[in-house]
Amino acid sequence: MAHGVYWTFRAALIATVMAALMPLQAQSQSAGLGAAGELVDPDTLRVCADPSNMPFSDQSGEGFEDKLAKMVAAKTGRSSVAYMWYPSITGFVRNTLGANRCDIIMGYAQGDELVQNTNAYYRSSYVLLYKKDGDLAGVETLTDPKLADKRIGVVQGTPPSANMAIAKLMRKAKVYPLRVDTRIMPSVAELMIQDMLAGVIDAAAVWGPMAGYYARKSGADLAMVPLTREKGGERMIFRITMGVRPSDQQWKRTLNSFIRDNQEEINKLLLSYDVPLLDERDERITQ
């Protein structure tokens, strides 16, 4: 949704916080680096990542994209992983991948033109979070009449906000900022859940990978309903890929082979973080 799709994260969410990719400057190939015309380090997996963006990436190495990076390195014959840390703000792509300071963004929404996308390694969606024991039990869409008088938390500019506007839910909504510096304050998803448990909001519409992680972390008994049944409005489901430079065709092929050969292991990793994975029929993947 950026990593981040924020995403990380990411997804549409991720794409909205990325700046336009500046044209790459012509660079001469360093000795021993990558295939002809490519500047990909063959020995070290050089990752572009946000230093404080759980559950995606973190300097502690605890994000699922951090663990996925170790898997990629091992499976592609690289002896180590090195990070170019940069917050998910304007200029991320330009100052990391575009400046040849790293070779891969671990999570990026498919179809965004700032990078070259690999094949998708997971599909997920925005979700609606609410208390399981509350009066919203059974709600599956933002047009459900049960939501009419409820205060719903939503991140500014993300797809659910458009659908909430159509359903006339924005009048009472609590709107959270798209960009927060998670080095000094909690994630927006974490803030939403804190507000829900405190009774400030009744439900939250948020990117699924963030919702799943912070819902489990809260210890609360929350329903997490993927918004896959919306009729019209913005799309809620996104394919997440790895992002590489447009020039790195062989590197993209290598990563596509990695994804194809290791999809089951990738799914297991994502599910361990409570990422709501969806198959091509929009059904939940549970194992």
Secondary structure, 3 states (H helix, E strand, C coil): CCCCCCCCCCHHHHHHCCCCCCCCCCCCCCCCCCCCCCCCCCCEEEEEECCEECCCEECCCCCHHHHHHHHHHHHCCCCEEEEEECCCCCCHHHHCCCCCCCCEEEEEECCCCCCEECCCCEEEEEEEEEECCCCCCCCCCCCCHHHCCCCEEEECCCHHHHHHHHCCCCCCCEEECCCCCCCCCCCHHHHHHHHHHCCCCCEEEEEHHHHHHHHHHHCCCEEEEECCCCCCCCCCEEEEEEEECCCCHHHHHHHHHHHHHCHHHHHHHHHHCCCCEECCCCCEECC
